[in-house]
């Protein structure tokens, strides 16, 4: 009986620790289309895939044009987009409201999952 009690004393804290770690997990960016630092034809949509389901009303993104060919002093310029969820609740879709012109872009995203902690990040890409 003592062996079972000792095993239970060791196992219960380990299970509790693993359960609490899962409860405090944050969404992580798993993939992006276009990929970070990619040079691609101007995309009509940008897709971000996260490790967890997103809470749509608290998650979102901005698209900023950070550089334009031939203009070394181009100031960052926010691009109008719509942001929606995909068929997969772990997906965020950013759709520019107008076609993107050649240049460098940054997607600043914020993701919130069921743990309610906000995680921020960004990716960049170049549209040809």
Backbone atoms as SQL, in Angstrom:
CREATE TABLE atoms (id INTEGER PRIMARY KEY, chain TEXT, resi INTEGER, resn TEXT, atom TEXT, x REAL, y REAL, z REAL);
INSERT INTO atoms VALUES
  (1, 'A', 1, 'UNK', 'N', 0.814, -1.194, 0.000),
  (2, 'A', 1, 'UNK', 'CA', 0.000, 0.000, 0.000),
  (3, 'A', 1, 'UNK', 'C', 0.862, 1.265, 0.000),
  (4, 'A', 2, 'UNK', 'N', 2.038, 1.192, 0.682),
  (5, 'A', 2, 'UNK', 'CA', 2.907, 2.347, 0.755),
  (6, 'A', 2, 'UNK', 'C', 3.413, 2.756, -0.636),
  (7, 'A', 3, 'UNK', 'N', 3.664, 1.789, -1.513),
  (8, 'A', 3, 'UNK', 'CA', 4.119, 2.071, -2.865),
  (9, 'A', 3, 'UNK', 'C', 3.077, 2.868, -3.635),
  (10, 'A', 4, 'UNK', 'N', 1.813, 2.511, -3.521),
  (11, 'A', 4, 'UNK', 'CA', 0.735, 3.232, -4.195),
  (12, 'A', 4, 'UNK', 'C', 0.644, 4.654, -3.665),
  (13, 'A', 5, 'UNK', 'N', 0.746, 4.841, -2.364),
  (14, 'A', 5, 'UNK', 'CA', 0.667, 6.167, -1.764),
  (15, 'A', 5, 'UNK', 'C', 1.825, 7.040, -2.233),
  (16, 'A', 6, 'UNK', 'N', 3.027, 6.510, -2.276),
  (17, 'A', 6, 'UNK', 'CA', 4.198, 7.263, -2.743),
  (18, 'A', 6, 'UNK', 'C', 4.042, 7.637, -4.214),
  (19, 'A', 7, 'UNK', 'N', 3.600, 6.695, -5.024),
  (20, 'A', 7, 'UNK', 'CA', 3.389, 6.978, -6.445),
  (21, 'A', 7, 'UNK', 'C', 2.330, 8.055, -6.627),
  (22, 'A', 8, 'UNK', 'N', 1.272, 8.002, -5.843),
  (23, 'A', 8, 'UNK', 'CA', 0.213, 9.004, -5.942),
  (24, 'A', 8, 'UNK', 'C', 0.733, 10.373, -5.544),
  (25, 'A', 9, 'UNK', 'N', 1.591, 10.428, -4.521),
  (26, 'A', 9, 'UNK', 'CA', 2.148, 11.721, -4.085),
  (27, 'A', 9, 'UNK', 'C', 3.026, 12.352, -5.173),
  (28, 'A', 10, 'UNK', 'N', 3.693, 11.534, -5.931),
  (29, 'A', 10, 'UNK', 'CA', 4.541, 12.036, -7.017),
  (30, 'A', 10, 'UNK', 'C', 3.703, 12.363, -8.247),
  (31, 'A', 11, 'UNK', 'N', 2.768, 11.516, -8.571),
  (32, 'A', 11, 'UNK', 'CA', 1.983, 11.659, -9.788),
  (33, 'A', 11, 'UNK', 'C', 1.000, 12.824, -9.737),
  (34, 'A', 12, 'UNK', 'N', 0.344, 13.036, -8.625),
  (35, 'A', 12, 'UNK', 'CA', -0.678, 14.089, -8.525),
  (36, 'A', 12, 'UNK', 'C', -0.079, 15.473, -8.812),
  (37, 'A', 13, 'UNK', 'N', 1.053, 15.874, -8.209),
  (38, 'A', 13, 'UNK', 'CA', 1.616, 17.189, -8.552),
  (39, 'A', 13, 'UNK', 'C', 2.029, 17.310, -10.021),
  (40, 'A', 14, 'UNK', 'N', 2.543, 16.225, -10.592),
  (41, 'A', 14, 'UNK', 'CA', 2.945, 16.252, -12.006),
  (42, 'A', 14, 'UNK', 'C', 1.724, 16.471, -12.891),
  (43, 'A', 15, 'UNK', 'N', 0.649, 15.761, -12.633),
  (44, 'A', 15, 'UNK', 'CA', -0.587, 15.934, -13.414),
  (45, 'A', 15, 'UNK', 'C', -1.128, 17.349, -13.239),
  (46, 'A', 16, 'UNK', 'N', -1.107, 17.861, -12.018),
  (47, 'A', 16, 'UNK', 'CA', -1.590, 19.225, -11.765),
  (48, 'A', 16, 'UNK', 'C', -0.742, 20.251, -12.507),
  (49, 'A', 17, 'UNK', 'N', 0.568, 20.046, -12.530),
  (50, 'A', 17, 'UNK', 'CA', 1.462, 20.965, -13.239),
  (51, 'A', 17, 'UNK', 'C', 1.198, 20.943, -14.737),
  (52, 'A', 18, 'UNK', 'N', 1.032, 19.772, -15.312),
  (53, 'A', 18, 'UNK', 'CA', 0.743, 19.671, -16.740),
  (54, 'A', 18, 'UNK', 'C', -0.601, 20.292, -17.077),
  (55, 'A', 19, 'UNK', 'N', -1.594, 20.085, -16.252),
  (56, 'A', 19, 'UNK', 'CA', -2.921, 20.664, -16.502),
  (57, 'A', 19, 'UNK', 'C', -2.866, 22.183, -16.425),
  (58, 'A', 20, 'UNK', 'N', -2.122, 22.724, -15.466),
  (59, 'A', 20, 'UNK', 'CA', -2.042, 24.183, -15.356),
  (60, 'A', 20, 'UNK', 'C', -1.251, 24.766, -16.519),
  (61, 'A', 21, 'UNK', 'N', -0.231, 24.070, -16.993),
  (62, 'A', 21, 'UNK', 'CA', 0.532, 24.554, -18.150),
  (63, 'A', 21, 'UNK', 'C', -0.354, 24.613, -19.379),
  (64, 'A', 22, 'UNK', 'N', -1.209, 23.614, -19.573),
  (65, 'A', 22, 'UNK', 'CA', -2.121, 23.617, -20.720),
  (66, 'A', 22, 'UNK', 'C', -3.121, 24.751, -20.605),
  (67, 'A', 23, 'UNK', 'N', -3.564, 25.044, -19.403),
  (68, 'A', 23, 'UNK', 'CA', -4.552, 26.114, -19.209),
  (69, 'A', 23, 'UNK', 'C', -3.963, 27.480, -19.511),
  (70, 'A', 24, 'UNK', 'N', -2.632, 27.645, -19.368),
  (71, 'A', 24, 'UNK', 'CA', -2.003, 28.938, -19.599),
  (72, 'A', 24, 'UNK', 'C', -1.249, 28.999, -20.924),
  (73, 'A', 25, 'UNK', 'N', -1.507, 28.092, -21.821),
  (74, 'A', 25, 'UNK', 'CA', -0.868, 28.121, -23.133),
  (75, 'A', 25, 'UNK', 'C', -1.360, 29.337, -23.905),
  (76, 'A', 26, 'UNK', 'N', -0.507, 29.894, -24.714),
  (77, 'A', 26, 'UNK', 'CA', -0.860, 31.057, -25.522),
  (78, 'A', 26, 'UNK', 'C', -0.833, 30.654, -26.993),
  (79, 'A', 27, 'UNK', 'N', -1.632, 31.338, -27.816),
  (80, 'A', 27, 'UNK', 'CA', -1.585, 31.011, -29.243),
  (81, 'A', 27, 'UNK', 'C', -0.238, 31.412, -29.833),
  (82, 'A', 28, 'UNK', 'N', 0.284, 30.568, -30.681),
  (83, 'A', 28, 'UNK', 'CA', 1.543, 30.843, -31.369),
  (84, 'A', 28, 'UNK', 'C', 1.285, 30.799, -32.869),
  (85, 'A', 29, 'UNK', 'N', 1.948, 31.666, -33.596),
  (86, 'A', 29, 'UNK', 'CA', 1.841, 31.639, -35.053),
  (87, 'A', 29, 'UNK', 'C', 2.553, 30.391, -35.558),
  (88, 'A', 30, 'UNK', 'N', 1.824, 29.548, -36.270),
  (89, 'A', 30, 'UNK', 'CA', 2.369, 28.300, -36.789),
  (90, 'A', 30, 'UNK', 'C', 2.854, 28.488, -38.225),
  (91, 'A', 31, 'UNK', 'N', 2.060, 29.212, -39.041),
  (92, 'A', 31, 'UNK', 'CA', 2.459, 29.456, -40.426),
  (93, 'A', 31, 'UNK', 'C', 1.768, 30.710, -40.946),
  (94, 'A', 32, 'UNK', 'N', 2.336, 31.238, -42.006),
  (95, 'A', 32, 'UNK', 'CA', 1.777, 32.430, -42.655),
  (96, 'A', 32, 'UNK', 'C', 1.898, 32.267, -44.157),
  (97, 'A', 33, 'UNK', 'N', 0.872, 32.752, -44.864),
  (98, 'A', 33, 'UNK', 'CA', 0.887, 32.774, -46.323),
  (99, 'A', 33, 'UNK', 'C', 0.521, 34.190, -46.759),
  (100, 'A', 34, 'UNK', 'N', 1.455, 34.952, -47.331),
  (101, 'A', 34, 'UNK', 'CA', 2.827, 34.570, -47.653),
  (102, 'A', 34, 'UNK', 'C', 3.663, 34.373, -46.389),
  (103, 'A', 35, 'UNK', 'N', 4.737, 33.611, -46.536),
  (104, 'A', 35, 'UNK', 'CA', 5.634, 33.317, -45.421),
  (105, 'A', 35, 'UNK', 'C', 6.405, 34.577, -45.028),
  (106, 'A', 36, 'UNK', 'N', 6.867, 34.599, -43.791),
  (107, 'A', 36, 'UNK', 'CA', 7.663, 35.717, -43.297),
  (108, 'A', 36, 'UNK', 'C', 8.901, 35.888, -44.180),
  (109, 'A', 37, 'UNK', 'N', 9.162, 37.122, -44.565),
  (110, 'A', 37, 'UNK', 'CA', 10.315, 37.510, -45.400),
  (111, 'A', 37, 'UNK', 'C', 10.251, 36.991, -46.834),
  (112, 'A', 38, 'UNK', 'N', 9.079, 36.560, -47.283),
  (113, 'A', 38, 'UNK', 'CA', 8.939, 36.050, -48.658),
  (114, 'A', 38, 'UNK', 'C', 8.833, 37.204, -49.647),
  (115, 'A', 39, 'UNK', 'N', 9.229, 36.933, -50.885),
  (116, 'A', 39, 'UNK', 'CA', 9.010, 37.863, -51.993),
  (117, 'A', 39, 'UNK', 'C', 8.046, 37.152, -52.935),
  (118, 'A', 40, 'UNK', 'N', 6.850, 37.732, -53.092),
  (119, 'A', 40, 'UNK', 'CA', 5.759, 37.048, -53.798),
  (120, 'A', 40, 'UNK', 'C', 5.012, 38.031, -54.703),
  (121, 'A', 41, 'UNK', 'N', 4.265, 37.517, -55.685),
  (122, 'A', 41, 'UNK', 'CA', 3.337, 38.394, -56.395),
  (123, 'A', 41, 'UNK', 'C', 2.350, 38.966, -55.366),
  (124, 'A', 42, 'UNK', 'N', 1.859, 40.149, -55.604),
  (125, 'A', 42, 'UNK', 'CA', 0.963, 40.809, -54.640),
  (126, 'A', 42, 'UNK', 'C', -0.184, 39.884, -54.244),
  (127, 'A', 43, 'UNK', 'N', -0.265, 39.500, -52.969),
  (128, 'A', 43, 'UNK', 'CA', -1.327, 38.586, -52.544),
  (129, 'A', 43, 'UNK', 'C', -2.677, 39.299, -52.468),
  (130, 'A', 44, 'UNK', 'N', -3.727, 38.560, -52.699),
  (131, 'A', 44, 'UNK', 'CA', -5.081, 39.102, -52.538),
  (132, 'A', 44, 'UNK', 'C', -5.614, 38.823, -51.141),
  (133, 'A', 45, 'UNK', 'N', -4.909, 37.930, -50.410),
  (134, 'A', 45, 'UNK', 'CA', -5.246, 37.668, -49.015),
  (135, 'A', 45, 'UNK', 'C', -4.016, 37.124, -48.304),
  (136, 'A', 46, 'UNK', 'N', -3.980, 37.373, -47.017),
  (137, 'A', 46, 'UNK', 'CA', -2.892, 36.911, -46.166),
  (138, 'A', 46, 'UNK', 'C', -3.530, 35.990, -45.129),
  (139, 'A', 47, 'UNK', 'N', -2.951, 34.822, -44.947),
  (140, 'A', 47, 'UNK', 'CA', -3.536, 33.843, -44.035),
  (141, 'A', 47, 'UNK', 'C', -2.539, 33.511, -42.937),
  (142, 'A', 48, 'UNK', 'N', -2.993, 33.650, -41.692),
  (143, 'A', 48, 'UNK', 'CA', -2.170, 33.313, -40.537),
  (144, 'A', 48, 'UNK', 'C', -2.792, 32.118, -39.825),
  (145, 'A', 49, 'UNK', 'N', -1.988, 31.111, -39.553),
  (146, 'A', 49, 'UNK', 'CA', -2.463, 29.892, -38.876),
  (147, 'A', 49, 'UNK', 'C', -1.828, 29.854, -37.492),
  (148, 'A', 50, 'UNK', 'N', -2.655, 29.692, -36.456),
  (149, 'A', 50, 'UNK', 'CA', -2.184, 29.686, -35.077),
  (150, 'A', 50, 'UNK', 'C', -2.305, 28.298, -34.454),
  (151, 'A', 51, 'UNK', 'N', -1.671, 28.138, -33.303),
  (152, 'A', 51, 'UNK', 'CA', -1.643, 26.850, -32.614),
  (153, 'A', 51, 'UNK', 'C', -2.927, 26.562, -31.836),
  (154, 'A', 52, 'UNK', 'N', -3.749, 27.588, -31.628),
  (155, 'A', 52, 'UNK', 'CA', -4.974, 27.427, -30.843),
  (156, 'A', 52, 'UNK', 'C', -6.128, 28.156, -31.524),
  (157, 'A', 53, 'UNK', 'N', -7.344, 27.791, -31.144),
  (158, 'A', 53, 'UNK', 'CA', -8.532, 28.502, -31.632),
  (159, 'A', 53, 'UNK', 'C', -8.476, 29.945, -31.156),
  (160, 'A', 54, 'UNK', 'N', -8.853, 30.867, -32.024),
  (161, 'A', 54, 'UNK', 'CA', -8.819, 32.294, -31.704),
  (162, 'A', 54, 'UNK', 'C', -10.183, 32.780, -31.235),
  (163, 'A', 55, 'UNK', 'N', -10.165, 33.766, -30.353),
  (164, 'A', 55, 'UNK', 'CA', -11.382, 34.477, -29.982),
  (165, 'A', 55, 'UNK', 'C', -11.446, 35.653, -30.956),
  (166, 'A', 56, 'UNK', 'N', -12.330, 35.543, -31.955),
  (167, 'A', 56, 'UNK', 'CA', -12.342, 36.484, -33.081),
  (168, 'A', 56, 'UNK', 'C', -12.534, 37.941, -32.662),
  (169, 'A', 57, 'UNK', 'N', -13.416, 38.194, -31.686),
  (170, 'A', 57, 'UNK', 'CA', -13.693, 39.591, -31.333),
  (171, 'A', 57, 'UNK', 'C', -12.505, 40.284, -30.674),
  (172, 'A', 58, 'UNK', 'N', -11.495, 39.526, -30.205),
  (173, 'A', 58, 'UNK', 'CA', -10.323, 40.138, -29.576),
  (174, 'A', 58, 'UNK', 'C', -9.052, 39.977, -30.408),
  (175, 'A', 59, 'UNK', 'N', -9.127, 39.250, -31.495),
  (176, 'A', 59, 'UNK', 'CA', -7.973, 39.022, -32.360),
  (177, 'A', 59, 'UNK', 'C', -8.103, 39.904, -33.601),
  (178, 'A', 60, 'UNK', 'N', -6.991, 40.247, -34.220),
  (179, 'A', 60, 'UNK', 'CA', -7.062, 41.074, -35.420),
  (180, 'A', 60, 'UNK', 'C', -5.679, 41.362, -35.982),
  (181, 'A', 61, 'UNK', 'N', -5.646, 42.223, -36.992),
  (182, 'A', 61, 'UNK', 'CA', -4.373, 42.530, -37.645),
  (183, 'A', 61, 'UNK', 'C', -4.461, 43.867, -38.372),
  (184, 'A', 62, 'UNK', 'N', -3.297, 44.456, -38.580),
  (185, 'A', 62, 'UNK', 'CA', -3.141, 45.647, -39.411),
  (186, 'A', 62, 'UNK', 'C', -2.102, 45.320, -40.472),
  (187, 'A', 63, 'UNK', 'N', -2.267, 45.912, -41.633),
  (188, 'A', 63, 'UNK', 'CA', -1.303, 45.777, -42.718),
  (189, 'A', 63, 'UNK', 'C', -0.700, 47.150, -42.959),
  (190, 'A', 64, 'UNK', 'N', 0.637, 47.213, -42.967),
  (191, 'A', 64, 'UNK', 'CA', 1.348, 48.480, -43.136),
  (192, 'A', 64, 'UNK', 'C', 2.340, 48.332, -44.282),
  (193, 'A', 65, 'UNK', 'N', 2.287, 49.260, -45.237),
  (194, 'A', 65, 'UNK', 'CA', 3.297, 49.297, -46.295),
  (195, 'A', 65, 'UNK', 'C', 4.493, 50.043, -45.719),
  (196, 'A', 66, 'UNK', 'N', 5.641, 49.366, -45.680),
  (197, 'A', 66, 'UNK', 'CA', 6.825, 49.952, -45.044),
  (198, 'A', 66, 'UNK', 'C', 7.879, 50.421, -46.028),
  (199, 'A', 67, 'UNK', 'N', 7.738, 50.056, -47.295),
  (200, 'A', 67, 'UNK', 'CA', 8.710, 50.482, -48.291),
  (201, 'A', 67, 'UNK', 'C', 8.167, 50.354, -49.690),
  (202, 'A', 68, 'UNK', 'N', 8.587, 51.314, -50.542),
  (203, 'A', 68, 'UNK', 'CA', 8.150, 51.307, -51.938),
  (204, 'A', 68, 'UNK', 'C', 9.391, 51.409, -52.818),
  (205, 'A', 69, 'UNK', 'N', 9.482, 50.586, -53.869),
  (206, 'A', 69, 'UNK', 'CA', 10.657, 50.642, -54.735),
  (207, 'A', 69, 'UNK', 'C', 10.924, 52.063, -55.243),
  (208, 'A', 70, 'UNK', 'N', 12.183, 52.476, -55.170),
  (209, 'A', 70, 'UNK', 'CA', 12.579, 53.792, -55.672),
  (210, 'A', 70, 'UNK', 'C', 12.307, 54.935, -54.711),
  (211, 'A', 71, 'UNK', 'N', 11.720, 54.654, -53.553),
  (212, 'A', 71, 'UNK', 'CA', 11.429, 55.710, -52.572),
  (213, 'A', 71, 'UNK', 'C', 12.077, 55.333, -51.249),
  (214, 'A', 72, 'UNK', 'N', 13.310, 55.789, -51.037),
  (215, 'A', 72, 'UNK', 'CA', 14.041, 55.421, -49.826),
  (216, 'A', 72, 'UNK', 'C', 13.453, 56.025, -48.558),
  (217, 'A', 73, 'UNK', 'N', 12.736, 57.135, -48.676),
  (218, 'A', 73, 'UNK', 'CA', 12.174, 57.777, -47.480),
  (219, 'A', 73, 'UNK', 'C', 10.666, 57.579, -47.373),
  (220, 'A', 74, 'UNK', 'N', 10.158, 56.482, -47.913),
  (221, 'A', 74, 'UNK', 'CA', 8.720, 56.197, -47.869),
  (222, 'A', 74, 'UNK', 'C', 8.294, 55.973, -46.420),
  (223, 'A', 75, 'UNK', 'N', 7.393, 56.811, -45.896),
  (224, 'A', 75, 'UNK', 'CA', 6.937, 56.594, -44.517),
  (225, 'A', 75, 'UNK', 'C', 5.983, 55.396, -44.463),
  (226, 'A', 76, 'UNK', 'N', 5.913, 54.692, -43.318),
  (227, 'A', 76, 'UNK', 'CA', 4.957, 53.590, -43.188),
  (228, 'A', 76, 'UNK', 'C', 3.533, 54.084, -43.446),
  (229, 'A', 77, 'UNK', 'N', 2.775, 53.297, -44.179),
  (230, 'A', 77, 'UNK', 'CA', 1.422, 53.691, -44.558),
  (231, 'A', 77, 'UNK', 'C', 0.461, 52.530, -44.291),
  (232, 'A', 78, 'UNK', 'N', -0.538, 52.767, -43.451),
  (233, 'A', 78, 'UNK', 'CA', -1.515, 51.727, -43.136),
  (234, 'A', 78, 'UNK', 'C', -2.370, 51.439, -44.371),
  (235, 'A', 79, 'UNK', 'N', -2.624, 50.161, -44.613),
  (236, 'A', 79, 'UNK', 'CA', -3.413, 49.708, -45.758),
  (237, 'A', 79, 'UNK', 'C', -4.769, 49.234, -45.232),
  (238, 'A', 80, 'UNK', 'N', -5.849, 49.639, -45.884),
  (239, 'A', 80, 'UNK', 'CA', -7.187, 49.220, -45.469),
  (240, 'A', 80, 'UNK', 'C', -7.374, 47.727, -45.742),
  (241, 'A', 81, 'UNK', 'N', -7.820, 47.006, -44.721),
  (242, 'A', 81, 'UNK', 'CA', -8.035, 45.561, -44.833),
  (243, 'A', 81, 'UNK', 'C', -9.310, 45.168, -44.106),
  (244, 'A', 82, 'UNK', 'N', -9.787, 43.982, -44.422),
  (245, 'A', 82, 'UNK', 'CA', -10.802, 43.352, -43.583),
  (246, 'A', 82, 'UNK', 'C', -10.154, 42.112, -42.984),
  (247, 'A', 83, 'UNK', 'N', -10.512, 41.814, -41.754),
  (248, 'A', 83, 'UNK', 'CA', -9.948, 40.670, -41.050),
  (249, 'A', 83, 'UNK', 'C', -11.089, 39.744, -40.667),
  (250, 'A', 84, 'UNK', 'N', -10.923, 38.474, -40.983),
  (251, 'A', 84, 'UNK', 'CA', -11.967, 37.499, -40.667),
  (252, 'A', 84, 'UNK', 'C', -11.326, 36.181, -40.240),
  (253, 'A', 85, 'UNK', 'N', -12.153, 35.303, -39.745),
  (254, 'A', 85, 'UNK', 'CA', -11.695, 33.969, -39.406),
  (255, 'A', 85, 'UNK', 'C', -11.875, 33.066, -40.609),
  (256, 'A', 86, 'UNK', 'N', -11.159, 31.977, -40.622),
  (257, 'A', 86, 'UNK', 'CA', -11.301, 31.002, -41.692),
  (258, 'A', 86, 'UNK', 'C', -12.238, 29.889, -41.262),
  (259, 'A', 87, 'UNK', 'N', -12.337, 28.866, -42.090),
  (260, 'A', 87, 'UNK', 'CA', -13.133, 27.692, -41.737),
  (261, 'A', 87, 'UNK', 'C', -12.560, 27.018, -40.490),
  (262, 'A', 88, 'UNK', 'N', -11.255, 27.065, -40.345),
  (263, 'A', 88, 'UNK', 'CA', -10.575, 26.530, -39.170),
  (264, 'A', 88, 'UNK', 'C', -10.520, 27.656, -38.130),
  (265, 'A', 89, 'UNK', 'N', -10.989, 27.441, -36.900),
  (266, 'A', 89, 'UNK', 'CA', -10.998, 28.515, -35.899),
  (267, 'A', 89, 'UNK', 'C', -9.610, 28.974, -35.464),
  (268, 'A', 90, 'UNK', 'N', -8.565, 28.324, -35.957),
  (269, 'A', 90, 'UNK', 'CA', -7.190, 28.740, -35.661),
  (270, 'A', 90, 'UNK', 'C', -6.631, 29.656, -36.741),
  (271, 'A', 91, 'UNK', 'N', -7.450, 30.008, -37.727),
  (272, 'A', 91, 'UNK', 'CA', -6.981, 30.769, -38.879),
  (273, 'A', 91, 'UNK', 'C', -7.514, 32.196, -38.870),
  (274, 'A', 92, 'UNK', 'N', -6.638, 33.143, -39.219),
  (275, 'A', 92, 'UNK', 'CA', -7.009, 34.544, -39.401),
  (276, 'A', 92, 'UNK', 'C', -6.719, 34.900, -40.861),
  (277, 'A', 93, 'UNK', 'N', -7.689, 35.539, -41.504),
  (278, 'A', 93, 'UNK', 'CA', -7.527, 35.937, -42.907),
  (279, 'A', 93, 'UNK', 'C', -7.577, 37.456, -42.989),
  (280, 'A', 94, 'UNK', 'N', -6.546, 38.042, -43.600),
  (281, 'A', 94, 'UNK', 'CA', -6.448, 39.485, -43.795),
  (282, 'A', 94, 'UNK', 'C', -6.594, 39.734, -45.290),
  (283, 'A', 95, 'UNK', 'N', -7.627, 40.492, -45.667),
  (284, 'A', 95, 'UNK', 'CA', -7.898, 40.754, -47.076),
  (285, 'A', 95, 'UNK', 'C', -7.758, 42.250, -47.353),
  (286, 'A', 96, 'UNK', 'N', -6.768, 42.651, -48.160),
  (287, 'A', 96, 'UNK', 'CA', -6.650, 44.073, -48.523),
  (288, 'A', 96, 'UNK', 'C', -7.892, 44.523, -49.295),
  (289, 'A', 97, 'UNK', 'N', -8.355, 45.728, -49.011),
  (290, 'A', 97, 'UNK', 'CA', -9.549, 46.250, -49.684),
  (291, 'A', 97, 'UNK', 'C', -9.258, 46.721, -51.097),
  (292, 'A', 98, 'UNK', 'N', -7.969, 46.962, -51.407),
  (293, 'A', 98, 'UNK', 'CA', -7.529, 47.337, -52.757),
  (294, 'A', 98, 'UNK', 'C', -6.322, 46.475, -53.109),
  (295, 'A', 99, 'UNK', 'N', -6.069, 46.283, -54.412),
  (296, 'A', 99, 'UNK', 'CA', -4.885, 45.496, -54.796),
  (297, 'A', 99, 'UNK', 'C', -3.608, 46.131, -54.236),
  (298, 'A', 100, 'UNK', 'N', -2.690, 45.283, -53.787),
  (299, 'A', 100, 'UNK', 'CA', -1.424, 45.775, -53.254),
  (300, 'A', 100, 'UNK', 'C', -0.479, 46.148, -54.395),
  (301, 'A', 101, 'UNK', 'N', 0.202, 47.264, -54.228),
  (302, 'A', 101, 'UNK', 'CA', 1.204, 47.686, -55.204),
  (303, 'A', 101, 'UNK', 'C', 2.545, 47.104, -54.785),
  (304, 'A', 102, 'UNK', 'N', 3.515, 47.036, -55.713),
  (305, 'A', 102, 'UNK', 'CA', 4.825, 46.508, -55.328),
  (306, 'A', 102, 'UNK', 'C', 5.418, 47.289, -54.158),
  (307, 'A', 103, 'UNK', 'N', 5.989, 46.559, -53.226),
  (308, 'A', 103, 'UNK', 'CA', 6.599, 47.180, -52.051),
  (309, 'A', 103, 'UNK', 'C', 6.756, 46.178, -50.927),
  (310, 'A', 104, 'UNK', 'N', 7.220, 46.682, -49.793),
  (311, 'A', 104, 'UNK', 'CA', 7.419, 45.867, -48.609),
  (312, 'A', 104, 'UNK', 'C', 6.273, 46.127, -47.633),
  (313, 'A', 105, 'UNK', 'N', 5.768, 45.047, -47.041),
  (314, 'A', 105, 'UNK', 'CA', 4.620, 45.134, -46.147),
  (315, 'A', 105, 'UNK', 'C', 4.913, 44.425, -44.835),
  (316, 'A', 106, 'UNK', 'N', 4.257, 44.917, -43.785),
  (317, 'A', 106, 'UNK', 'CA', 4.343, 44.281, -42.474),
  (318, 'A', 106, 'UNK', 'C', 2.919, 44.013, -41.989),
  (319, 'A', 107, 'UNK', 'N', 2.683, 42.810, -41.525),
  (320, 'A', 107, 'UNK', 'CA', 1.409, 42.445, -40.913),
  (321, 'A', 107, 'UNK', 'C', 1.635, 42.425, -39.408),
  (322, 'A', 108, 'UNK', 'N', 0.981, 43.327, -38.693),
  (323, 'A', 108, 'UNK', 'CA', 1.030, 43.348, -37.234),
  (324, 'A', 108, 'UNK', 'C', -0.223, 42.647, -36.732),
  (325, 'A', 109, 'UNK', 'N', -0.069, 41.515, -36.068),
  (326, 'A', 109, 'UNK', 'CA', -1.230, 40.742, -35.641),
  (327, 'A', 109, 'UNK', 'C', -1.300, 40.661, -34.116),
  (328, 'A', 110, 'UNK', 'N', -2.516, 40.436, -33.631),
  (329, 'A', 110, 'UNK', 'CA', -2.754, 40.160, -32.222),
  (330, 'A', 110, 'UNK', 'C', -3.695, 38.971, -32.170),
  (331, 'A', 111, 'UNK', 'N', -3.372, 38.023, -31.331),
  (332, 'A', 111, 'UNK', 'CA', -4.161, 36.803, -31.235),
  (333, 'A', 111, 'UNK', 'C', -4.537, 36.552, -29.785),
  (334, 'A', 112, 'UNK', 'N', -5.810, 36.228, -29.573),
  (335, 'A', 112, 'UNK', 'CA', -6.310, 35.896, -28.247),
  (336, 'A', 112, 'UNK', 'C', -7.031, 34.559, -28.364),
  (337, 'A', 113, 'UNK', 'N', -6.654, 33.636, -27.475),
  (338, 'A', 113, 'UNK', 'CA', -7.343, 32.343, -27.443),
  (339, 'A', 113, 'UNK', 'C', -8.162, 32.273, -26.161),
  (340, 'A', 114, 'UNK', 'N', -8.660, 31.107, -25.833),
  (341, 'A', 114, 'UNK', 'CA', -9.548, 30.954, -24.688),
  (342, 'A', 114, 'UNK', 'C', -8.904, 31.340, -23.361),
  (343, 'A', 115, 'UNK', 'N', -7.574, 31.395, -23.287),
  (344, 'A', 115, 'UNK', 'CA', -6.931, 31.795, -22.030),
  (345, 'A', 115, 'UNK', 'C', -6.991, 33.311, -21.818),
  (346, 'A', 116, 'UNK', 'N', -7.463, 34.051, -22.810),
  (347, 'A', 116, 'UNK', 'CA', -7.668, 35.512, -22.822),
  (348, 'A', 116, 'UNK', 'C', -6.381, 36.327, -22.767),
  (349, 'A', 117, 'UNK', 'N', -5.229, 35.698, -22.904),
  (350, 'A', 117, 'UNK', 'CA', -3.985, 36.462, -22.964),
  (351, 'A', 117, 'UNK', 'C', -3.726, 36.880, -24.408),
  (352, 'A', 118, 'UNK', 'N', -3.441, 38.156, -24.590),
  (353, 'A', 118, 'UNK', 'CA', -3.169, 38.698, -25.923),
  (354, 'A', 118, 'UNK', 'C', -1.705, 38.474, -26.281),
  (355, 'A', 119, 'UNK', 'N', -1.481, 37.945, -27.469),
  (356, 'A', 119, 'UNK', 'CA', -0.138, 37.718, -27.985),
  (357, 'A', 119, 'UNK', 'C', -0.021, 38.540, -29.266),
  (358, 'A', 120, 'UNK', 'N', 1.082, 39.270, -29.415),
  (359, 'A', 120, 'UNK', 'CA', 1.310, 40.105, -30.590),
  (360, 'A', 120, 'UNK', 'C', 2.505, 39.600, -31.374),
  (361, 'A', 121, 'UNK', 'N', 2.497, 39.891, -32.649),
  (362, 'A', 121, 'UNK', 'CA', 3.634, 39.549, -33.482),
  (363, 'A', 121, 'UNK', 'C', 3.513, 40.224, -34.828),
  (364, 'A', 122, 'UNK', 'N', 4.466, 39.965, -35.688),
  (365, 'A', 122, 'UNK', 'CA', 4.414, 40.537, -37.030),
  (366, 'A', 122, 'UNK', 'C', 5.180, 39.648, -37.996),
  (367, 'A', 123, 'UNK', 'N', 4.797, 39.763, -39.247),
  (368, 'A', 123, 'UNK', 'CA', 5.533, 39.143, -40.342),
  (369, 'A', 123, 'UNK', 'C', 5.725, 40.225, -41.398),
  (370, 'A', 124, 'UNK', 'N', 6.707, 40.049, -42.239),
  (371, 'A', 124, 'UNK', 'CA', 6.913, 40.977, -43.353),
  (372, 'A', 124, 'UNK', 'C', 6.995, 40.182, -44.649),
  (373, 'A', 125, 'UNK', 'N', 6.648, 40.846, -45.738),
  (374, 'A', 125, 'UNK', 'CA', 6.807, 40.242, -47.052),
  (375, 'A', 125, 'UNK', 'C', 6.960, 41.352, -48.076),
  (376, 'A', 126, 'UNK', 'N', 7.467, 40.988, -49.226),
  (377, 'A', 126, 'UNK', 'CA', 7.625, 41.928, -50.325),
  (378, 'A', 126, 'UNK', 'C', 6.730, 41.499, -51.471),
  (379, 'A', 127, 'UNK', 'N', 5.908, 42.428, -51.948),
  (380, 'A', 127, 'UNK', 'CA', 5.046, 42.184, -53.120),
  (381, 'A', 127, 'UNK', 'C', 5.786, 42.676, -54.341),
  (382, 'A', 128, 'UNK', 'N', 5.864, 41.807, -55.372),
  (383, 'A', 128, 'UNK', 'CA', 6.551, 42.178, -56.613),
  (384, 'A', 128, 'UNK', 'C', 5.604, 42.944, -57.532);
